[in-house]
Amino acid sequence: MVAIVAIAAIVIVNPFKGGSSSGGDDDDDLRCLLRVYGNADMNNYLDNDDLAFIKEILDGKNAWDPVNNPLADADCDDKITQNDYNLVSKFLNGQKATMYYLDWDDEVASVDYPLGNQLAGANGIAVSFTTGLDIFRILGYFDDVTMMTNSDIAVADIDPELYPGIEDVKAYSAPRMRHTADTYEMFLENNVKVFLSEKKFLDETFITAVEEDFDTHHFNLIKLPTNRYMDGICWEDTLVTLGVMLNAQDKTAPYIEYLEKMDEKIADVTKEVANKSCLIPYFADGYDLSPLYLDTHGTSGVYTADVYTTELLPLVSAIDLKTADGFGEADVEQIIAKNPDCLVVAAFGYATSKSWTEDAYKAQVSEMCAQFRALGYNKPIYVLPFESCVLAGPAFALVTASMIWDDSISSDKAWKEFHSFFKDFMDYEGSLDDLKSSKFAPWQYTA
């Protein structure tokens, strides 16, 4: 059993690394999500403003501040020169170049720019999790995904109505969910040129093989997270950064605008509601309360999307697990004794599965919720489909807030935002009522 300790909410406000989409600045701008070197003004677009920023440094009108504007150094040589200006010009013109970026360890990594050039002919993309599919769908490269590893569900079980063409995507399951040099060789054999995964699944032998062989095969490993918040960055950074790498900023602009809008709405509707304590039990097919798994903060600054999304709201975790990524077993009686104001059950692997109908999914999760009731927990229980709380997180959080603080927050307005996200970014064609009853929607256990 993993030890648990009581915690308070942690708020990180920094224009580059933040605990939520907003950096908490007075002007309510989003924190910098675009991690590409060349993003001189540290906003979320690579554009002519970045050229102007660099030019003013070259002309002596401004001094370079490497602390607040580190990405102005486009070629990563620790100084601002004409070469930085020329390199950003190449990016804006879609010309071939090496593009540097800050990876999940805040270290310099690189890709071939424009990344889409690597996908010519039979070459393809490999992803982990359906979130990876969603990211490339938004960016217009879904049809280039040819392999999938370590998914939330078996690739053969992903619903083709949600992901048309998924039946053509090859599945690969790495032994013990660790990608080694053998995985790299398998990718090369299958013409994979781009891989988006999670750091925890990558063995050092895989990373070494990619780096040592790069000049030969130009295999682009994207060292940015998919489903996890990693000490300041998450899937939002990944989407915006990949949009520039793929020369597809026209696709990321609407998502950035969505984040800006939702950040403002969440701040507005929650500014006068009282904080509540919560816990996030993790549930998937075959799970029950023995053992009980929780998603929390952990000790390393890494945690999952359900934790990130709930913390967009005034919800404070009642405990924290002393595990690296905050996921682990906990004693159910101790959880009940904490008596948090609500439980937010993270249901994993149902929303995208063709094997689970809405009724069957809710029936199985309700059985788990009933166990909490049997143990004497009588406060509200909400259910969060894990797959919906990643890219749709802010809209998802707004709907959840309208349930938790139902006397203060408009449910109708929240659901409309949730529906808009799915229509605009997930190619969803159903009505609002269809979405409300779907496996993607949050719901409250009421039995």
Order of alpha helices (4+ residues) and beta strands (2+ residues): beta-alpha-alpha-beta-beta-beta-alpha-beta-beta-alpha-beta-alpha-alpha-beta-beta-alpha-alpha-beta-beta-beta-beta-alpha-beta-beta-beta-alpha-beta-alpha-beta-alpha-alpha-alpha-beta
